[in-house]
Amino acid sequence: MSIDLKKDFKYSLIVPTSMGVRITPVNGQPVHSTDTYTMQATSAETNVASISSFLGLPVKVLTVFVKDSPIAKFIKSNLKSRNMDFEGKDVPQGGPWGFRHQFNIADSGFGSRGPRVHNDRAGEIGRSLNAKDFDLDRIFGKDGVQIIHLSGLIAALSEETCNFCLELARAAKKNGTKISFDLNYRATFWKGREQELRSAFTEIASLSDILVGNEEDFQLCLGIEGPEAGGKGIEEKIENFKEMIGRVKKTFPNASVFATTLREVVNSNKHLWGAIMLEGSNWHVVNPREINVLDRIGGGDGFVGGLIYAILKNWEPEKWIKFGWASGALATTFQTDYAQPADEEMVWSVWEGNARVKR
């Protein structure tokens, strides 16, 4: 099967997001024991979009910035360097205790020492994202978009962003844009808001064409009965997950693609990495294979980004999961949260296990 994408379009992919920065200790050191860091612009959604933008497809980011902030300027320059258009208003900071872009403070871990992540999101400007600040008729109607990728991280940030994602999904559906939705459950975001978010996520999922999530995501975001207990072996885990996806598909029949990654951590720098995808009635499975990991953050986003890119390129479905798997594995070899593929061949070489020198 194929996904019938919009033919008249300015953008292949649009992502709404709250941009921030990640600061990371150099040389794999823990945060508390170093005084030297690197800083990068980051968000899960632009991690996804980077596969398409680096490989030449037109991508746009919908976001919001803090006016006159040097961090906002840093983020805008980064997005341009990643070949991404962006749209979003500049909001006055409101003084030293006003708005800011979020900080993600994270080390990469090393060997037997796992990564540690500390999110500092007080005053996050992205929580104010609102549909009234964007001309959705122009974006989806006049300009045209093939796929919009929505993330549960943005939908759950605040009441405003929840409504923002709902309005985007409705506008996309009205104008024939396909919807990708990565559920991305976060317990801290959902605390005290379960009923509100369950309702919103259910509506977005009902409009979506591509649904991505693990067992916890589908259970806690959408109330789907989880897989049977047990399943210690990988084959049994895969079969149990397939049964759960069957229940998801029955509940959300509009979606035609369901996907998740499989990860077993050997240590911080060695993972077993796999994936499962259902397209139509066809299952595609990549059994976990060993990959070397420089930094694990962004691997799942890379998988989704590669999957979406393959769909946008109208490849046969058996290539979708392979390119997604390889894009995710590629992302873990970068010190940025996002993969920066030089070309499609770089990604396919990861799939083929070919790390020979290219001259």
Secondary structure, DSSP 8 states (H G I E B T S, - for coil): ------SS-SEEEEEE---EEEEEEGGG--GGG-S-EEEEEE-HHHHHHHHHHHTT--EEEE--EETT-HHHHHHHHHHHHTTEEEE--EE---STTS-B-EEEEE---BTTB---EEEE-TTBGGGG--GGGS-HIIIIIII-EEEEEEEHHHHTS-HHHHHHHHHHHHHHHHTT-EEEEE----HHHHTT-HHHHHHHHHHHHHH-SEEE--HHHHHHHH------S---SHHHHHHHHHHHHHHHHHH-TT--EEEEEEEEEEETTEEEEEEEEEETTEEEEEEEEEEE-S--TTHHHHHHHHHHHHHHTT--HHHHHHHHHHHHHHHTTSSSSS---SSHHHHHHHHHT------
